[in-house]
Amino acid sequence: MAVLGPGGVGGLVGALLARAGHEVIFLGGPDSVRAVRERGMRVRSGMFGDFTVRAEAAGELRAPVDVCLVTVKHNVLDAAVERVSPAALGDGLVLPLLNGIEHPAALRARYRPELVVPGVIRVASSRVAPGSIVHGSSFVEIDLASASASPERLDELATLLQGAEVQAKARADEAAMLWGKLFFLAPFALLTTAHRCAIGDMRTVHRKQLIDLVAEIAELSRADGAPADVEAALRFYDAFPPEAQSSMQRDAETGLPLELDAIGGALLRIGQRHAVPMPLTERLVADLTPLSKGSAAAGSRR
Ligand SMILES: NC(=O)c1ccc[n+]([C@@H]2O[C@H](COP(=O)([O-])OP(=O)(O)OC[C@H]3O[C@@H](n4cnc5c(N)ncnc54)[C@H](OP(=O)(O)O)[C@@H]3O)[C@@H](O)[C@H]2O)c1
């Protein structure tokens, strides 16, 4: 199998697959390719222990694979998929684990739709250096659902991931799965980044704005055909340790590009399509846009 984007998510899941005995090839830029070829993919994890796997690495896919995980960030997706041509992929499944909601359509425009199986992942994992991953959470959970792939291939993929110690579940409804993640993530990411605060202050100091934003996004979710429970979202935020930060906020602090367009931009585009007013989201996206490309030094990591 192949992993396009050997970072926090791709490095970890790819290493778990390799540790379970699968042949894995990591596809990325020259630094990651060199690091993996020379030293393997290294993982430090409280849950799995520290381990290193030997794996292939290359700048592009040259031979078919059963599955290609897509684990880059949304802002580099177009450039990254150039490394995996539809011909090289063959009949392999494409499993994107990006946050956001628009990437499955982009992938179905490039690869045969019946090969694309979107997933959402719940994990905390970081690429601390090329080929070196620190996994901090006590869970790695992936939900899978596809409006276009066969249920048999979906189930096979879930089983394959389970065999690598990933808690994987096949779900029935792709839109509900993607919206489920975006609905919780978007308010958390936008508010903590805009106010430069952790979740504790977001749900206390900025509670009124949080409630209004969750309600605004819930209406959009419903207009797009996916259920949304405002009270459940608020309970979810209230259950987090107060110091929890969003990855968008961490990226902003580090000067890395933000997944602002994949999260806030996508909400605005869907809002326009359904004529649902999104005034709060619009203001937060406008406020965060100057940060979205990252600072020159940190943004030019590759
Ligand atoms: N990390 C988490 O805990 C977590 C949890 C849930 C969801 N997510 C989502 O998962 C997605 C991936 O996040 P991440 O944290 O894993 O990001 P990341 O650590 O920044 O990893 C992204 C990887 O993509 C590689 N890359 C960049 N441009 C590329 C290109 N043109 N071709 C091939 N590879 C390229 C980077 O390569 P280099 O290593 O060479 O720079 C890096 O290894 C995001 O949508 C994120 O929101 C992440």
The ligand as an SDF file (V2000), in Angstrom:
LIG
                    3D

 48 52  0  0  0  0  0  0  0  0999 V2000
   -2.1720   15.1610   12.9380 N   0  0  0  0  0  0  0  0  0  0  0  0
   -3.3170   14.8380   13.5340 C   0  0  0  0  0  0  0  0  0  0  0  0
   -3.3050   14.4640   14.6970 O   0  0  0  0  0  0  0  0  0  0  0  0
   -4.6140   14.9080   12.7610 C   0  0  0  0  0  0  0  0  0  0  0  0
   -5.7820   14.4340   13.3680 C   0  0  0  0  0  0  0  0  0  0  0  0
   -6.9700   14.4250   12.6430 C   0  0  0  0  0  0  0  0  0  0  0  0
   -6.9840   14.8940   11.3490 C   0  0  0  0  0  0  0  0  0  0  0  0
   -5.8370   15.3760   10.7830 N   0  0  0  0  0  0  0  0  0  0  0  0
   -5.8950   15.8270    9.3950 C   0  0  0  0  0  0  0  0  0  0  0  0
   -5.0680   14.9840    8.6140 O   0  0  0  0  0  0  0  0  0  0  0  0
   -4.5130   15.7100    7.5180 C   0  0  0  0  0  0  0  0  0  0  0  0
   -2.9910   15.5650    7.5540 C   0  0  0  0  0  0  0  0  0  0  0  0
   -2.5330   16.2410    8.7190 O   0  0  0  0  0  0  0  0  0  0  0  0
   -1.1180   15.9640    9.3840 P   0  0  0  0  0  0  0  0  0  0  0  0
   -1.1850   16.5310   10.7510 O   0  0  0  0  0  0  0  0  0  0  0  0
   -0.7300   14.5560    9.2220 O   0  0  0  0  0  0  0  0  0  0  0  0
   -0.1990   16.8900    8.4930 O   0  0  0  0  0  0  0  0  0  0  0  0
    1.4110   16.9230    8.4530 P   0  0  0  0  0  0  0  0  0  0  0  0
    1.9770   16.3060    9.6800 O   0  0  0  0  0  0  0  0  0  0  0  0
    1.7880   18.3100    8.0930 O   0  0  0  0  0  0  0  0  0  0  0  0
    1.7420   15.9460    7.2890 O   0  0  0  0  0  0  0  0  0  0  0  0
    1.4690   16.2440    5.9590 C   0  0  0  0  0  0  0  0  0  0  0  0
    2.4860   15.5320    5.1190 C   0  0  0  0  0  0  0  0  0  0  0  0
    2.2480   15.9000    3.7710 O   0  0  0  0  0  0  0  0  0  0  0  0
    3.4990   16.0040    3.1350 C   0  0  0  0  0  0  0  0  0  0  0  0
    3.3910   16.8140    1.9290 N   0  0  0  0  0  0  0  0  0  0  0  0
    3.2730   18.1660    1.7910 C   0  0  0  0  0  0  0  0  0  0  0  0
    3.2200   18.4880    0.4850 N   0  0  0  0  0  0  0  0  0  0  0  0
    3.2980   17.3120   -0.2140 C   0  0  0  0  0  0  0  0  0  0  0  0
    3.3160   16.9850   -1.5950 C   0  0  0  0  0  0  0  0  0  0  0  0
    3.2180   17.9120   -2.5500 N   0  0  0  0  0  0  0  0  0  0  0  0
    3.4460   15.6790   -1.9370 N   0  0  0  0  0  0  0  0  0  0  0  0
    3.5290   14.7100   -1.0000 C   0  0  0  0  0  0  0  0  0  0  0  0
    3.5350   14.9630    0.3370 N   0  0  0  0  0  0  0  0  0  0  0  0
    3.4130   16.2540    0.7100 C   0  0  0  0  0  0  0  0  0  0  0  0
    4.3890   16.6020    4.1790 C   0  0  0  0  0  0  0  0  0  0  0  0
    5.7000   16.2610    3.8000 O   0  0  0  0  0  0  0  0  0  0  0  0
    7.0300   16.6230    4.6360 P   0  0  0  0  0  0  0  0  0  0  0  0
    7.0340   15.7060    5.8060 O   0  0  0  0  0  0  0  0  0  0  0  0
    8.0910   16.3060    3.6710 O   0  0  0  0  0  0  0  0  0  0  0  0
    6.9290   18.0670    4.9890 O   0  0  0  0  0  0  0  0  0  0  0  0
    3.9210   15.9230    5.4400 C   0  0  0  0  0  0  0  0  0  0  0  0
    4.6330   14.7390    5.6610 O   0  0  0  0  0  0  0  0  0  0  0  0
   -4.9980   17.1460    7.6880 C   0  0  0  0  0  0  0  0  0  0  0  0
   -6.1360   17.3700    6.9010 O   0  0  0  0  0  0  0  0  0  0  0  0
   -5.3490   17.2250    9.1650 C   0  0  0  0  0  0  0  0  0  0  0  0
   -6.3350   18.2110    9.4370 O   0  0  0  0  0  0  0  0  0  0  0  0
   -4.6590   15.3900   11.4580 C   0  0  0  0  0  0  0  0  0  0  0  0
  1  2  1  0
  2  3  2  0
  2  4  1  0
  4  5  1  0
  4 48  2  0
  5  6  2  0
  6  7  1  0
  7  8  2  0
  8  9  1  0
  8 48  1  0
  9 10  1  0
  9 46  1  0
 10 11  1  0
 11 12  1  0
 11 44  1  0
 12 13  1  0
 13 14  1  0
 14 15  2  0
 14 16  1  0
 14 17  1  0
 17 18  1  0
 18 19  2  0
 18 20  1  0
 18 21  1  0
 21 22  1  0
 22 23  1  0
 23 24  1  0
 23 42  1  0
 24 25  1  0
 25 26  1  0
 25 36  1  0
 26 27  1  0
 26 35  1  0
 27 28  2  0
 28 29  1  0
 29 30  1  0
 29 35  2  0
 30 31  1  0
 30 32  2  0
 32 33  1  0
 33 34  2  0
 34 35  1  0
 36 37  1  0
 36 42  1  0
 37 38  1  0
 38 39  2  0
 38 40  1  0
 38 41  1  0
 42 43  1  0
 44 45  1  0
 44 46  1  0
 46 47  1  0
M  CHG  2   8   1  16  -1
M  END
$$$$
